[in-house]
Amino acid sequence: MRRTFLLFSIAAALTTSFSACLKEPVDDGPGPGAGKTTYTYNWPAIADSSYSSLISGFYNQGGKYFNENNTGKQDFHYWRNAHALDVLTDAYLRTGAAAVKTRMDDLLEGMKAKNGNTYINHYYDDMEWMVLACLRAYEATSDDKYKATAELIWSDIKGGWDDTWGGGIYWNKDRRNKNTPANAPAAIIAARMYQLNRNAEDLEWAKKIYQWQKNYLVDPVSGLVWDGLDDTGTNKDWKFTYNQGVFIGAGVELYKITGQQVYLSDAVKAANNSLGGDFTSGNIFKDEGGGDGGLFKGILVRYLMLLITDGNLSSTDAAKYINSLELNAQTMWLQGTSRPQIIFSSSWTKVGTSTDLSIQLSGAMLIEAAAKLKRLELID
């Protein structure tokens, strides 16, 4: 017996009662409460709290971007703000709030200004996160400026490919190494560009990038996705959650286009491995610290969600990934969240009082995933 989640059904579920909202979500302060032995999770209200705290704690109103942390450090990081656009898109899909769309538009403008009045960046992977966010923003809003930005950056990214080490896109324009963060997201982009424009060249890009990634940076036995390679060979020691996530996403997107089971099987193998000991402790995704590492878990969460909703999974596999995300969300909300301002910790089992934008975004992605699972009636 197979469990199929059709795209049109999911889209309908996401545009129900929330479409009439006219204001940004506000924090109504949901929390566990002292002395409670059980807790009912109101995921929509929790997601509102998460969104409100992201804005109040991190958003730089004058610069129209998100600060590095919630203690006043105003440094700008391109790739973290790209993921902030992704989280704003999550909130817009959940609420339909016009004010959230305005915030998305402001961030798009602010990021260009902070990046030297251009969206082109030295790092191919940073630009890829921005393209992915813009494509989702375009899908959510039908606003052509997001599509135009994505297409502009995608043209530059393709220049990062050459035949050194058998192919692949470089990490950055120094052209010294190639890695999963610069290739698996590019395969997702190419596949989504093909679905958007039906340009056969994009599908060829998706296939060749994916095959290079699989040939050079995936363990064929376990499904573990390695980080990168250079003249010294493949680095098999770095094991990061986000590498697993983007390879899962690339497999799902190519499966959707081609219907070829191999892509889905690759995604499931990587997903199963991502729930194991390299990446979890007590079934909770591991603490990968602050800075860039703070974002890693959230990226895995995003693409496990894509696998659940778009992967045509067996009921057994679907339940496994749904239960994992639900457990992580419940644990983080009760054990890894500081109040009254909602601040997430890099450890989803310990409370912290200050945090990096990257860490907060990962927590927000997890909360938005739980809210989406609730809307789809996949969790209580």
C-alpha positions in Angstrom: 0.0 0.0 0.0 1.4 3.4 -1.0 0.6 6.8 0.5 0.5 9.6 -2.1 0.5 13.3 -1.3 -0.7 15.2 -4.4 0.6 18.7 -5.0 -2.8 20.2 -5.8 -4.3 18.7 -2.6 -1.5 20.2 -0.5 -1.8 23.6 -2.2 -5.5 23.6 -1.4 -4.9 22.8 2.2 -2.4 25.6 2.5 -4.8 28.3 1.2 -7.8 27.8 3.4 -8.8 30.0 6.3 -5.5 31.8 6.5 -5.9 33.7 3.2 -8.1 36.4 4.8 -5.5 37.6 7.3 -4.5 41.2 6.8 -1.9 41.7 9.5 1.3 40.1 10.5 1.1 37.3 13.0 1.3 38.5 16.6 2.7 36.7 19.6 -0.1 35.5 21.9 2.5 33.9 24.2 1.7 30.2 24.1 4.0 28.2 26.3 4.1 25.0 28.4 3.1 26.6 31.7 4.5 25.7 35.1 3.6 22.4 36.6 1.8 20.9 33.6 2.3 17.2 33.1 0.8 17.3 29.6 0.8 20.0 27.0 -1.5 20.6 24.0 0.5 22.0 21.1 -1.2 24.8 19.3 1.2 24.8 16.3 -0.4 27.8 14.5 -0.2 30.0 17.6 3.4 28.7 18.3 4.3 29.6 14.7 2.9 33.1 15.2 5.1 33.4 18.3 8.2 32.2 16.4 7.6 34.6 13.6 7.0 37.6 15.9 10.2 36.9 17.8 12.2 36.6 14.7 11.1 40.1 13.7 11.3 41.7 17.1 14.7 40.1 18.0 16.6 40.2 14.7 15.1 42.4 12.1 17.0 45.6 11.2 14.2 48.0 10.3 16.5 50.7 8.9 18.6 48.3 6.8 15.8 46.0 5.8 17.7 42.9 6.7 18.2 40.5 9.7 21.0 41.2 12.1 23.6 38.5 13.0 22.1 37.9 16.5 19.5 39.1 19.0 22.0 41.0 21.1 22.5 43.9 18.7 25.3 42.7 16.4 24.2 44.2 13.0 26.6 42.2 10.7 24.9 41.2 7.5 25.2 37.6 6.2 23.9 37.0 2.7 23.1 33.3 3.0 21.5 33.6 6.4 19.2 36.4 5.1 18.3 34.2 2.1 17.0 31.6 4.6 15.2 34.4 6.4 13.3 35.0 3.1 12.5 31.3 3.1 11.1 31.6 6.6 9.1 34.7 5.7 7.7 32.7 2.8 6.7 30.0 5.2 4.8 32.5 7.3 3.1 34.0 4.2 2.0 30.6 3.0 0.6 29.9 6.5 -1.2 33.2 7.0 -1.6 35.0 3.7 -0.8 38.2 5.6 -0.2 41.3 3.4 2.3 42.6 6.0 4.4 39.5 5.7 4.5 40.0 1.9 5.7 43.6 2.5 8.4 42.3 4.8 9.5 39.9 2.1 9.7 42.7 -0.5 11.7 44.9 1.9 14.1 42.1 2.6 14.7 41.5 -1.1 15.5 45.2 -1.5 17.7 45.3 1.7 19.7 42.3 0.7 20.7 43.8 -2.6 21.7 47.0 -0.9 23.8 45.3 1.7 25.5 43.1 -0.9 26.8 46.1 -2.8 23.7 46.8 -4.9 23.8 43.4 -6.5 22.6 39.9 -5.9 25.7 38.4 -7.3 28.0 37.0 -4.6 31.5 35.5 -4.3 30.0 32.2 -3.0 28.1 30.0 -5.3 26.3 28.2 -2.5 25.2 31.5 -0.9 23.6 32.5 -4.2 21.9 29.2 -4.5 20.2 29.6 -1.2 18.9 32.9 -2.4 17.7 31.5 -5.7 15.8 28.7 -3.8 14.2 31.3 -1.5 13.2 33.5 -4.4 11.7 30.6 -6.3 9.6 29.7 -3.3 8.6 33.4 -2.9 7.6 33.6 -6.5 5.5 30.4 -6.2 3.8 31.8 -3.1 3.2 35.3 -4.4 3.3 35.3 -8.2 5.4 38.4 -7.9 7.7 38.6 -11.0 10.6 40.3 -9.2 11.4 37.1 -7.3 11.5 35.1 -10.5 13.6 37.7 -12.2 16.1 37.7 -9.3 16.3 33.9 -9.3 16.9 33.8 -13.0 19.6 36.5 -12.8 21.5 34.6 -10.1 21.1 31.2 -11.7 22.8 32.5 -14.9 25.9 33.4 -12.8 25.8 30.1 -10.8 26.1 28.0 -13.9 29.5 29.6 -14.6 30.8 27.8 -11.5 30.8 24.4 -13.3 33.9 22.9 -15.0 35.3 19.5 -15.7 37.9 19.5 -12.9 37.3 16.5 -10.6 34.9 15.1 -13.2 32.5 18.1 -13.1 30.6 19.9 -10.4 30.2 23.5 -9.3 32.8 25.2 -7.2 32.1 26.4 -3.6 33.2 29.9 -4.5 34.9 31.9 -7.2 38.4 31.1 -5.9 37.7 27.8 -7.6 39.7 25.6 -5.2 37.1 23.0 -4.1 33.7 21.7 -4.9 31.1 20.6 -2.3 27.6 19.4 -1.6 26.3 22.9 -0.6 27.2 24.2 -4.0 25.9 21.2 -6.0 22.9 19.6 -4.4 21.0 22.9 -4.1 22.0 23.7 -7.7 20.3 20.5 -8.8 17.2 21.5 -6.9 17.3 24.9 -8.6 17.7 23.5 -12.0 14.8 21.0 -11.5 12.6 23.8 -10.2 13.6 26.1 -13.1 12.6 23.4 -15.5 9.2 22.9 -13.8 8.7 26.7 -14.0 9.9 27.4 -17.6 10.0 24.0 -19.2 13.5 24.8 -20.6 15.1 21.4 -21.5 18.5 22.8 -20.7 17.6 23.2 -17.1 16.5 19.6 -16.8 19.9 18.6 -18.3 21.6 20.7 -15.7 19.6 19.1 -12.9 20.5 15.6 -14.1 24.2 16.2 -14.6 24.7 18.1 -11.3 22.8 15.4 -9.4 24.8 12.6 -11.0 28.1 14.3 -10.2 27.0 14.8 -6.6 25.9 11.2 -6.4 29.1 9.8 -8.0 31.6 11.9 -5.9 29.9 12.9 -2.6 27.5 10.2 -1.6 28.3 6.9 0.1 26.6 4.3 -2.1 26.2 1.9 0.9 24.8 4.0 3.7 23.5 7.0 1.7 25.6 9.4 3.8 26.2 12.6 2.0 29.8 13.9 2.3 30.7 17.5 2.4 33.2 18.2 -0.4 36.4 17.4 -2.3 39.6 19.1 -3.6 43.0 18.1 -4.8 43.5 16.0 -1.6 40.3 13.9 -2.3 36.9 13.6 -0.8 36.4 14.9 2.8 34.6 12.0 4.5 35.0 13.4 8.1 32.6 16.3 7.9 29.1 15.0 8.5 26.5 17.8 8.5 22.8 17.6 8.6 22.2 20.2 5.8 24.2 18.1 3.3 21.8 15.3 3.8 18.8 17.7 3.4 19.8 19.2 0.1 20.6 15.8 -1.5 17.1 14.6 -0.4 15.6 17.6 -2.0 17.4 17.1 -5.3 16.2 13.5 -5.4 12.6 14.5 -4.7 12.6 17.2 -7.4 14.0 14.9 -10.1 11.6 12.1 -9.1 8.7 14.5 -9.5 9.8 15.4 -13.0 11.0 12.0 -14.3 9.0 9.5 -12.3 12.2 7.4 -12.0 12.3 5.4 -8.8 16.0 5.7 -8.4 15.8 9.4 -7.4 13.2 8.7 -4.7 15.2 5.6 -3.5 18.3 7.8 -3.1 16.3 10.4 -1.2 14.8 7.8 1.1 18.2 6.2 1.8 19.7 9.6 2.7 16.7 10.4 4.8 16.9 7.1 6.7 20.6 7.7 7.3 20.0 11.2 8.5 17.8 9.9 11.4 20.8 7.8 12.6 23.6 8.2 15.1 25.8 10.6 13.0 23.0 13.2 13.1 20.9 12.5 16.2 21.1 11.9 19.9 18.0 10.3 21.5 16.2 10.8 18.1 16.8 14.6 18.4 18.9 16.3 15.7 22.3 17.1 17.0 23.6 20.5 18.2 25.8 21.9 15.4 26.7 25.1 17.2 26.2 28.7 16.2 27.4 30.7 13.2 26.8 28.9 9.9 26.3 25.6 11.7 23.2 27.0 13.4 21.3 26.8 10.1 22.2 23.2 9.2 19.4 21.4 11.1 16.7 23.7 9.7 17.7 22.9 6.1 17.4 19.2 6.8 14.0 19.8 8.3 12.9 21.7 5.2 13.8 18.9 2.8 12.5 16.1 5.0 9.2 18.0 4.8 9.5 18.1 1.0 10.1 14.3 1.0 6.9 13.8 3.1 4.7 16.0 1.0 6.0 15.4 -2.5 7.8 12.0 -2.3 5.0 9.5 -2.9 6.2 7.5 0.1 5.1 4.3 1.7 2.9 4.8 4.7 5.8 3.4 6.8 8.4 5.8 5.6 6.0 8.8 5.7 5.1 8.0 9.4 8.8 7.7 10.3 9.7 11.1 9.0 6.5 12.8 10.3 7.1 11.3 13.8 10.7 12.5 13.7 9.8 16.1 12.9 7.0 16.1 15.4 9.2 14.8 18.2 11.9 17.3 17.4 9.4 20.2 17.3 7.8 19.1 20.6 11.2 18.7 22.3 12.5 22.0 21.1 9.4 23.9 22.1 9.4 22.4 25.6 13.1 22.1 26.3 15.1 24.3 23.9 13.0 27.5 23.9 13.6 30.5 26.1 10.6 32.7 27.2 8.9 35.2 27.3 10.7 36.2 24.1 10.8 33.1 22.0 14.5 32.3 21.6 15.6 29.0 20.2 18.8 27.2 21.2 21.4 25.4 19.1 20.6 22.4 21.2 16.9 21.5 21.0 17.1 20.0 24.5 18.6 23.0 26.4 17.5 26.6 26.9 19.7 29.6 26.0 19.0 33.3 26.4 20.8 34.7 23.3 21.2 33.2 19.9 22.5 33.7 16.4 20.1 34.4 13.5 21.1 31.1 12.0 20.0 29.2 15.1 16.7 31.1 15.3 16.0 30.4 11.7 16.5 26.6 12.2 14.1 26.7 15.1 11.6 28.7 13.0 11.9 26.2 10.1 11.1 23.4 12.5 8.1 25.2 14.0 6.7 26.1 10.6 7.2 22.5 9.5 5.1 21.4 12.5 2.4 23.9 11.7 2.3 22.7 8.1 2.0 19.1 9.3 -0.9 20.2 11.5 -2.6 21.9 8.6 -2.2 18.8 6.5 -3.7 16.8 9.3 -0.6 14.6 9.5 -0.1 15.3 13.3 -2.5 16.2 16.1 
